[in-house]
């Protein structure tokens, strides 16, 4: 029986050694990232780059960033920049991450890391060859509560995991977010929202042996609702995502000895609850809440650089590639292909 929960090993982000950051793409997520980094860490925002001089200037003024670049090439070439945060639409991540890596910069790439596993492999190989860190900004993986869950899984405290559920759905019509409804920008629910449930399932179960997916597409061909069932051994993960309705946005792990519940919004710092049937224990999410948790992957990357480590033990590049292999298979089954993209290949059949 579980009588106490592990203590999170995630360090205070303010302890991470500072790096000089360049922001590539001053959109909504970049604003949240900049606020969290400046409030909770010693990371230094020194440059911003955008094809729109007006947006770059406004962003720089808001966050007191000293240098503005009106091209991405200029930003990554800036000798004062150590690491580039890629915060553009998914369709651009591959090319822009490669651009920064070629300039010798570390990269923190917003989720989804790239459109597909082939692109992710190219970025990973380039980063390895250049000796720089490339990390997906899947911030959920770096939160204190996630570390508590990771320890429970490693210690076998939950028993044999038999079921995982996770959902992330929001009502986001085209007029509220054009990019999410544009195939050319790799829009759709799966890569923007559904990537969280898929990554959560990967954390708990590892790579799936079988993927079964259904979905509803718009007239433009992007996915507006997806349901996927992933099987790994005797365990099953049921995942849903949607652009048409607000879902519970919760996650659950059921083991033979205990159950873990993550309330809405599970991908943020939330009070993780562990129930054994007799008792319920709650893990404190920490003092950094909401989207201010975006500081955690930035601090983690800075520590990797200080330690001379180029791949994260919390979210290795191979796992990022594996997660996109899963989304590739989901997209193949429901018929989503982005313009200019090679059709994702079927996942290999599981070994009997």
KAKA-V280420 format. One record per residue. PHI is phi in degrees with one decimal (NA if undefined). BURIAL is + if it has 9 or more other ideal C-beta (glycine too) atoms within 8 Angstrom, else -. D_FIRST is the distance of its C-alpha to the first C-alpha in Angstrom with 2 decimals. Layout:
phi->(PHI & PHI)
burial->(BURIAL & BURIAL)
d_first->(D_FIRST & D_FIRST)
This chain:
phi->(NA & -80.3 & -106.3 & -155.1 & -100.5 & -60.5 & -87.3 & -60.3 & -97.9 & -70.9 & -72.7 & -59.9 & -57.6 & -69.0 & -86.0 & -68.0 & -62.5 & -74.2 & -120.3 & -98.8 & -105.8 & -111.4 & -96.7 & -105.2 & 100.7 & -85.8 & -90.9 & -61.6 & -67.6 & -65.5 & -62.8 & -63.3 & -62.2 & -61.5 & -61.4 & -67.9 & -66.0 & -70.6 & -80.2 & -120.6 & -148.7 & -98.9 & -63.9 & -110.3 & -89.7 & -111.7 & -156.5 & -136.7 & -129.4 & -155.3 & -75.3 & -105.1 & -57.1 & -65.4 & -66.2 & -64.0 & -63.8 & -65.1 & -63.9 & -61.4 & -66.5 & -63.6 & -109.2 & 54.6 & -92.5 & -73.7 & -123.1 & -119.5 & -120.2 & -99.6 & -147.3 & -68.8 & -61.6 & -67.4 & -61.7 & -69.9 & -84.3 & -62.1 & -67.8 & -84.7 & -98.8 & -92.6 & -142.2 & -112.0 & -96.8 & -92.0 & -125.6 & -94.1 & -58.9 & -53.1 & -62.1 & -101.7 & -58.7 & -58.9 & -65.2 & -75.8 & -64.5 & -62.8 & -62.1 & -68.0 & -63.5 & -62.2 & -87.6 & 83.9 & -97.7 & -70.2 & -136.1 & -111.9 & -107.9 & -56.6 & -74.3 & -66.6 & -51.1 & -148.1 & -72.5 & -152.1 & -68.6 & -62.4 & -64.5 & -63.1 & -61.4 & -63.8 & -66.1 & -61.3 & -64.5 & -65.8 & -65.0 & -62.2 & -64.1 & -85.1 & 72.2 & -116.2 & -84.3 & -123.7 & -137.9 & -78.1 & -82.2 & -79.6 & -60.5 & -55.7 & -66.4 & -111.9 & -81.7 & -56.6 & -63.2 & -64.1 & -67.8 & -62.6 & -61.4 & -58.8 & -67.8 & -61.2 & -67.8 & -63.8 & -79.7 & 72.8 & -67.9 & -88.0 & 79.9 & -80.7 & -73.1 & -114.5 & -153.2 & -131.7 & -130.6 & -158.9 & -141.4 & -149.9 & -133.8 & -134.6 & -89.6 & -127.7 & -71.2 & -55.1 & -69.1 & -92.7 & -159.9 & -58.7 & -61.2 & -73.0 & -114.2 & -111.5 & -58.6 & -65.4 & -103.6 & 57.8 & -72.8 & 118.4 & -71.3 & -61.5 & -78.2 & -95.2 & -108.3 & -64.9 & -62.0 & -66.5 & -59.5 & -64.6 & -65.8 & -62.6 & -62.6 & -64.1 & -58.8 & -81.5 & -108.7 & 81.7 & -67.4 & -75.8 & -90.6 & -146.3 & -127.9 & -128.7 & -134.8 & -131.5 & -163.0 & -119.4 & -108.4 & -82.2 & -61.7 & -80.1 & 96.0 & -97.8 & -82.0 & -107.0 & -154.6 & -139.9 & -126.9 & -130.9 & -116.8 & -111.3 & -114.9 & -138.7 & 64.7 & -87.2 & -94.7 & -135.1 & -115.2 & -113.1 & -125.4 & -136.5 & -149.9 & -158.1 & -104.5 & -108.5 & -154.9 & -79.8 & -97.9 & -63.3 & 57.4 & -121.6 & -142.9 & -148.9 & -123.8 & -111.3 & -115.1 & -71.0 & -110.7 & -160.7 & -123.3 & -113.6 & -119.0 & -112.9 & -73.9 & -65.1 & -90.8 & -60.0 & -80.8 & -102.9 & -65.6 & -129.7 & -75.5 & -66.2 & -115.8 & -117.2 & -118.9 & -109.0 & 103.2 & -112.9 & -137.0 & -128.4 & -114.5 & -123.7 & -91.9 & -66.6 & -73.9 & 97.1 & -83.7 & -96.1 & -121.4 & 60.2 & -72.7 & -66.9 & -66.4 & -61.6 & -68.5 & -60.9 & -65.3 & -64.4 & -65.6 & -63.6 & -61.8 & -61.1 & -70.8 & -58.1 & -62.5 & -63.4 & -84.4 & 73.2 & -105.1 & -103.8 & -134.9 & -78.7 & -73.6 & -86.2 & -147.5 & -63.3 & -58.6 & -63.3 & -73.1 & -57.4 & -63.4 & -63.3 & -62.5 & -72.0 & -62.7 & -66.2 & -66.6 & -58.7 & -68.4 & -60.3 & -64.5 & -60.7 & -70.6 & -97.6 & 90.1 & -101.3 & -131.8 & -85.6 & -55.5 & 80.7 & -98.2 & -71.1 & -57.7 & -56.4 & -77.1 & -62.0 & -67.0 & -63.3 & -65.3 & -63.6 & -71.0 & -60.3)
burial->(- & + & - & - & + & - & - & + & - & + & - & - & + & - & - & + & - & + & + & + & + & + & + & + & + & + & - & - & + & + & + & + & + & + & + & + & + & + & - & + & + & - & + & - & + & + & + & + & + & + & - & - & - & - & + & + & + & + & + & + & - & - & + & - & + & - & + & + & + & + & - & + & - & + & + & + & - & + & - & - & + & - & + & + & + & + & + & + & + & + & + & + & + & + & - & + & + & + & + & + & + & + & - & - & + & + & + & + & + & + & + & + & + & + & + & + & + & - & + & + & + & + & + & + & - & + & + & + & - & + & - & + & + & + & + & + & + & + & + & + & + & + & + & + & + & + & + & + & + & + & + & + & + & - & - & - & + & + & + & - & + & + & + & + & + & + & + & + & + & + & - & - & - & - & - & - & - & - & - & + & + & + & + & - & + & + & + & + & + & + & + & + & + & + & + & + & + & + & + & + & + & + & + & + & + & - & - & + & - & - & + & - & + & - & + & - & + & - & - & - & + & + & + & + & + & + & + & + & + & + & + & + & - & - & + & + & + & + & + & + & + & + & + & - & - & - & + & - & + & + & + & + & + & - & + & - & - & + & + & + & + & + & - & - & - & + & + & + & + & + & + & + & + & + & + & + & - & - & - & - & + & + & + & - & + & + & - & + & + & - & - & + & + & + & + & + & + & + & + & + & + & + & + & + & + & - & - & - & - & + & + & + & - & - & + & - & + & - & + & + & + & + & + & + & + & + & + & + & + & + & + & + & + & + & + & + & - & + & - & - & + & - & - & + & - & - & + & - & - & - & - & -)
d_first->(0.00 & 3.80 & 6.18 & 9.21 & 11.09 & 13.58 & 17.10 & 19.66 & 22.19 & 24.92 & 27.95 & 30.14 & 32.76 & 35.48 & 34.91 & 35.88 & 39.43 & 41.95 & 43.55 & 46.54 & 45.68 & 47.98 & 47.03 & 48.31 & 48.61 & 48.51 & 46.89 & 44.27 & 41.23 & 43.26 & 43.87 & 40.17 & 39.54 & 42.42 & 41.34 & 37.79 & 39.05 & 41.72 & 39.50 & 36.49 & 37.84 & 40.85 & 41.66 & 45.34 & 46.75 & 50.21 & 51.50 & 51.25 & 52.90 & 53.98 & 56.83 & 57.55 & 59.10 & 58.67 & 54.89 & 54.51 & 56.66 & 54.81 & 51.42 & 52.81 & 54.27 & 51.06 & 48.97 & 51.84 & 51.76 & 54.91 & 55.78 & 56.28 & 56.87 & 58.42 & 57.32 & 54.13 & 56.17 & 57.28 & 53.79 & 52.32 & 55.46 & 55.09 & 54.89 & 53.04 & 50.05 & 47.22 & 44.85 & 45.48 & 43.17 & 44.12 & 43.72 & 46.16 & 45.60 & 43.71 & 47.04 & 48.13 & 45.11 & 46.17 & 49.71 & 48.91 & 46.11 & 48.53 & 51.22 & 49.15 & 47.99 & 51.62 & 52.47 & 49.97 & 47.47 & 43.70 & 42.45 & 39.62 & 40.08 & 38.84 & 36.72 & 37.59 & 38.66 & 41.60 & 42.72 & 41.64 & 40.26 & 43.77 & 44.48 & 41.15 & 41.96 & 45.35 & 43.95 & 41.36 & 44.10 & 46.45 & 43.95 & 43.18 & 46.92 & 47.63 & 44.84 & 43.49 & 40.13 & 39.68 & 36.52 & 35.55 & 34.93 & 31.83 & 30.56 & 27.15 & 26.23 & 26.90 & 25.13 & 22.47 & 19.96 & 20.67 & 19.87 & 16.39 & 15.93 & 17.65 & 15.33 & 12.18 & 14.33 & 15.70 & 12.55 & 11.29 & 8.07 & 9.32 & 10.21 & 13.91 & 15.57 & 17.84 & 19.43 & 20.69 & 23.08 & 25.20 & 28.55 & 31.22 & 34.43 & 37.16 & 40.63 & 42.89 & 46.44 & 48.97 & 50.74 & 47.62 & 46.83 & 49.58 & 47.88 & 44.96 & 47.56 & 49.71 & 49.28 & 51.25 & 48.56 & 45.73 & 44.81 & 42.42 & 38.92 & 37.19 & 38.05 & 37.86 & 34.90 & 33.37 & 32.90 & 29.84 & 27.92 & 29.20 & 28.12 & 24.63 & 24.36 & 25.70 & 23.11 & 20.23 & 22.02 & 25.00 & 28.48 & 28.89 & 30.62 & 32.12 & 33.20 & 34.64 & 36.13 & 38.38 & 40.12 & 42.94 & 45.59 & 48.19 & 51.90 & 51.71 & 49.11 & 46.01 & 42.69 & 41.98 & 39.03 & 36.77 & 33.94 & 32.36 & 29.92 & 28.61 & 27.21 & 25.47 & 24.59 & 22.71 & 21.61 & 23.85 & 24.55 & 26.76 & 28.66 & 31.49 & 33.99 & 37.16 & 40.17 & 41.22 & 38.48 & 35.78 & 32.40 & 29.05 & 28.44 & 24.67 & 22.13 & 18.90 & 16.59 & 14.83 & 12.50 & 11.37 & 7.62 & 8.43 & 11.86 & 13.88 & 17.03 & 19.98 & 22.69 & 26.39 & 27.73 & 24.83 & 27.03 & 27.65 & 25.57 & 23.29 & 20.20 & 17.38 & 14.73 & 11.13 & 9.97 & 7.08 & 9.65 & 8.95 & 9.13 & 11.09 & 11.56 & 14.94 & 16.46 & 20.04 & 22.50 & 24.86 & 28.42 & 30.05 & 29.84 & 31.58 & 33.96 & 34.27 & 31.26 & 33.94 & 34.49 & 31.37 & 32.85 & 36.14 & 34.64 & 32.68 & 35.95 & 37.82 & 35.43 & 35.75 & 39.51 & 39.43 & 37.35 & 39.74 & 37.09 & 38.32 & 35.23 & 31.98 & 28.74 & 26.99 & 29.43 & 31.70 & 34.99 & 34.19 & 31.26 & 33.56 & 36.06 & 33.52 & 32.53 & 36.23 & 36.68 & 34.33 & 36.30 & 39.48 & 38.47 & 37.53 & 40.92 & 42.73 & 41.45 & 42.39 & 45.61 & 45.31 & 47.54 & 48.68 & 52.39 & 53.33 & 50.07 & 49.98 & 48.15 & 44.62 & 44.41 & 42.08 & 38.80 & 39.02 & 38.04 & 34.72 & 35.17 & 35.04)
